[in-house]
Amino acid sequence: MPRFEAFPALRYATQGNTDITPLTSPPYDVFDEDVRSQYARTNHNVVLIDYPIEAEGEGRYAQAATTLNLWREQKVLVQDSEPSFSIYRMTFTDEAGRSRTTIGVIGALEVVDEGAGGVLPHERTTPKAKTDRLDLTRATQANLSPVWGLSLTPGLTDALREPGEVVAECTDEQGVHHVVERVTETSRLRRIAELVSSHPVLIADGHHRYAISRTYRDESRLHNGPTDAELTMTYVGELVQEQLSVAAIHRLYDKTADELLPPLERFYSVSNAGAVGPHTITEMEAQSCLCLVRSDGTGLYLTPREEDFSGVRNLDSARLEHALSTYEHEVTYQHGVSEVLNKVVTGQAQRAILIRPVSIEEIRRTANTGELMPPKSTFFTPKLRTGMVIRPLNS
């Protein structure tokens, strides 16, 4: 089972005011340079390190490292004097209008070889240029944002309920309130480490970041680099219903409805869905179907014919992948019904297919069987805030 250890975290100096909202950002891979420029207007916002664009080419990573070191010298960022875990709470209103609070813990999770067990992927990854995050890690020698892991340890949530010392909080653009609490008490550190290390951890979000950590670890071993590279900063929450909010990642296609329908009709019954909107997902759940979105904002329900999916995993993403496996097409991914609808109506995508969120039971089954979902099957929300905790690799 993987090691999970406390570490001396690097944090924004708060001078008594723990609200660091103006200094944080969403994860680097969920926004573009235009949005990034809005965050960069604030002095010391984390995007100046985590999403560097001020310099050209490779120079941007050196600039990020220079900025990080300067902020440490200026005491904008200060490092804990002793190892700690960071309890991370998010309070938000879910799609059903319910107020919820989820609890996890940020620590350093062991970087294991692919296939070695202990730290498990849950879906296949799409090809992606990995040099950006690797180059940034090499230059800054820091984990700037955590991998998101799901623990199979029963009772982990209960062990995290007791408050720690509040050291940072923020409220994001969706109204989610994030709170980080430092834990340094020896017996509690030991208890949390033992719990997480007693069962496998399933990677929920950050497969590429974990892969980068593996490459960086191997380089560090070869060149006598930081021994801290043997682990990587990871947020770990328990794999239970009340601790997760899972949305779907929908599919955008480069084909028209007339082109997509013939291969789809071999596997799905087609019926009119009317105007597509936020209510559509609820209708899809009730009718056990998908929805093809047309350029005029209307949709067609796609109801799977069970007999035609014999031997195919009962998962919207897997069935859709199977239905189109012999049909040449390109697919991209987008979460959010409103965002998908906008892209189709404005012509940024020819057509889209909405799929249903994956159940917690299916995610747990994936962990137990080792069977991987297709790429971009799950979208875990709310997203953790970058800048709440940083892990130096040269401490």
N, C-alpha and C positions, 0 to 999 in steps of 0.2 A: 504494500500500500504506500502511497506517496507521503513524503515528509511535508509538513506544514508548519512553518516557523514564524515567530514574531521577528520584527526587524526595527531598527531605529529609523522611523519615518521622517521624511522631509516634508515640511508643511509651511503654509503661509503664516507669517507672524501676524497675530490678530490684535495685539495691544488691547485686549479686553473685549473687543467686538468680534464675535465669532462668525458674523455674517460676511462671507467672502463671495457673494453672488457675482459682483462685477469682475472677479478674477478667474472665474471658472468658464468652462465651455462644454458643449456636448462632445461625445467621442468624435475624433477627427474624421471618421469615415461616414458620418451621417449628414455632413453639410459641405458646401462648396466655398470657393474663394470669396465670392461676394458676401456670403454670410460671415465668413472668417474675418473680413475687413471690419465688420461692425464690432466684433469682440476686440480686435487689435487696437481700436481707438482708446481703450482703457489701458493706462500704464500697468505693466506687470500682469496682464492677462495671460493665462497659460498657453494660449494659441501661439504666442511669440516663441515658445519653445517646442510645443507639440505639433504645430502646423507651420513650420518656418517657410516663408517665401520672400523675405526681404532681400536675400542674396540670390545670385544665379547658380544653377547647377549644384555641384557638390558643396559649394560655399555656403549653401543654406544650412547645412548640418553643422558646419563649424561655427556659424553664427548662432545657432541654437545653443550649442555648448558654451560659447562665450557668454551668452545672455544668462544661461543657467548659473554659471560660475559667478558672474557679476552679482546676480540676485542673492546668491549665498553670501558673498562678501559684504553686501549691503544690508544683510539680515532681513531682506524681503522674504526669503525662505530660510527657515531654521530647522535644524535636525534634532529629533528627540535625543535625549542624553542616554536613553536605555531602550532596549527592544520593547516593542508594543504590538498589540493587535489593534485594529481599528474597526469597531462595530459600526456598521453603515445601515441607517434606517431611511426608508423612503415612505412618505405619507402622500397619498394621492387619491383621486376619485376615479374609479374604473368606468368602463363603458356602460355598465349597468347603473351608474350613479351612486355606487357604494363607496364610502370612505374606507381606505385600507392602509395598513402599514406593513411593509415587509422588512425583514431583518436579515443581514448577512454579515460576514466578517472579512476584512482585507488582511491578508498575510502573504507569506512567500511560499509558494507551492513548488514542490520538486519538479524539475524538468526531466521527463523520462523519454526514452527512445520510442519512436513510433512502433506500436504493436507490443510494447513491453508490458502493458497493463497498468492499472492504478489510476492513470489519467486517460480518459476515454473521449474520442470524438463522438458526436451524435449525428453528424451529417457530412456528406461529401462536400468538399470545398470547390468553388469555381476557380479557374486559373486567375491569378492576380499577381501583378508585379510586387515582389516582396522586398525589393531593394530599399524602398523608401524607409520603412520602419527599421530595417536592419541598419541602414546607414545612420539613422537618427540614434539608435541604441549605441552603435559604435562610438559616435561623436560625444553624446551626452553621458554615456555610461550610467544610464538610469532607466528604470521602468516608469514611464510617464503616465500610463493608464493601465488599469488592471484587465486581465482576462476575467471572464465571468464563468465560474464553475458551479455545478450543482452537486451537492453531497448526497450520497446514499445512506448517510449515518442517521438513524432515527434519534430524535431528541436534540439535534444540534440547535434548532430554533430556541428551545427552552433554555439552553445554556447561554444564549445570547441576549435574553430578555433583560437581565439586570443592567441598569445604565452604567456607562463608564463616564469619563470626564469629557464633556462636550468641547471639542477643539475646532470644529468648523461646521458651518451650515450654509445652505443657500436655497433659494427658490427659483426653479427654472422657468422657461417660457411657457410650459404647459401647466404651471401651478404646482408642480411636484416639489415637496419640501424634503431636502436631503440633510441629514444630520450625521456627522462622524464623531464617535466617542472613543477616546483613547483608553486602552486597558493595559496596565503594567503590573498588576498584582501577580506574583509568581505562581500561586496555585491556580489562579484562573487562566493564566497563559498556558500552563501545563494541561489543564482540562480541555481547553479549546483545541490545542494542538493534537491531543490524543483523539478527540472525537473526529476531527477532519481526517486524520491519518489512519483511522480504523476501517474506512471503506473507500471504494473508488470515488473519484470525482469526474463527473461528466462535463465536458466543455460545452457550455450553452452559447457563448458569444466570445469571439476572439480566437478562433481556430488559427488564423494567420499569425496573430501575435504570439501564440504559443509556439508555432512552427519557427518563427523568428528567434524566439528564446532558445530553441534547440540548436539552431545554427550558431547563435552567439555563444552559447555554452561550449560547443565543439571548438570554435575558434579560440575561446579563452583557455581551454585545456591545452590546445596546441601551442599557444604563444604565452603560456603562463600569465594569462589575464586574470581578471577579478574572480575569486572563488565564489563570490555572490551570484555569479552567472549560473550556478547549479540550481538555482530556484528562480521563480519569476513571480511578480506581484499579481495576486489573484483575489478576486472577490468570490467568496464561497457562501452560498445559501442552501438550505435544505430542499431537496426535491419533493416538495409537498404542495398541494393545491393552494393553500392560503399564502404561500410565499412566492407565488409566481403569477405573472400576468402575461399570457402568450397571445400574440396577434399573428396573423398570416402575412406572408410576403407573396404578393400577387405576381402574375406573369404578364409581361408585355411582349407582343409579337410584331414581326415585320411583315405580316400577311393580313389580307382583308378577311372579313367574315366569310365571304364566298370561297376563299381559298382554304380557310381553316375548317370549315364545316364538313366537307367530305370525309377527311380522315377521322374527325371527331364522331361523326354519326355512325361509324362502325362500332363504337363503344358506348355512346351516350344517346338517350332520347332527348329531343330538343323541344322546348316550349317557350312561349313568350314570357318575359320577365317584367315588361314595362320599363318605366324610368328607373335608372340605377341611382342609388343614394346610400346613405349610412344604414338605412333599414335593410338593405339587400342581404347583408351577412346574416341577419337574424332569419330572414326568409330562407336562405340557403341552409342554415342549420336545421330549420323546421322541415324542409323538404329533402334533406340529404343530397344536395346537388352543388354544382359549381355555377358560375355565371359568366358568359361571354359578353363583353362590353363593346358596343358598336359606337361609331363616330358621332351619332346623334344623341348619345347619352342614354340610349335604351339598351336592354340586354336580352339575352336568351339563356334560360336555365338549361344546364347540361346535367341530366340525371343518369348516373352510371347504370348500365345493365350488368348486374352482378355476374351473370353467366359468362360474360365476355372478358371478365377480369380474373379468371381462374388462375391461381398461382401468383397474382400480383398483390403486393402489400396493400391493405385497406387504408390508404393514405392518399389524399387528393393529389399531392405533388408526385407521388409514385405512379398513380394511375394516369395522370395527365402526361407524364414523361413516357409511359408505355404507349399510350394512344398515338403519340406523335413521333415515336421512335424511328419510323421508316419514312417520315415526311421531312424534307429539307426545310429548315427554318432557323431563325435566330431568336433567342429569348433573352430578355433582361428582366430585372426584378424591381418591384416597388411596393412598399407597405402603404397602407392607408387607402380606403375607398375613394375619398375625395381627391387625393393626389393622383390615383390611377385614372379616375374619371377626367381630371383636367388634362392629363397627358394624351388621352385618346381624343377628346373633343377638340383640343388645339392642334392635333396632328403630329404631336411629338412621338406618338406610337400609333401604328395602324389599328391594332386591336389589343384587348387585354382579356385575361381570364382571371376572375376572382376565385380564390380557393378558401377553404375554411381553416381556422386555427387548429393546430395539432393539440390533442388532449394531453394532459399530464400523464394519464395512464400509458399513452403511446410513447411518450418520452421515457418513462420508466422502463417500458418494455425494450426500448432501444438500448438502454443501459444494461439491462439484464442479458440480452441476447447478443449484443455486439453488432447488430444489424444497423447499417447506416441509412439515414434518410437521404433523399435527393438534396442537392444544394438549395439553400435558401428556403427551407421548409418552415422555419420558425423565426419569429421576431419577438424577442423578450423585451418587455417594457415594465416600468419606465427605464430609460437608459441611465447608467451611472454617470456622474458628472466628473469630467476630467479636471484635475487641479485640487481635488479634495485630499489626496494622498499621493506622494511621489516616493519611489524607492531607489535610493542611490545604489549603484553596483560597485562602488569603490570606497565604501565606508571602512 
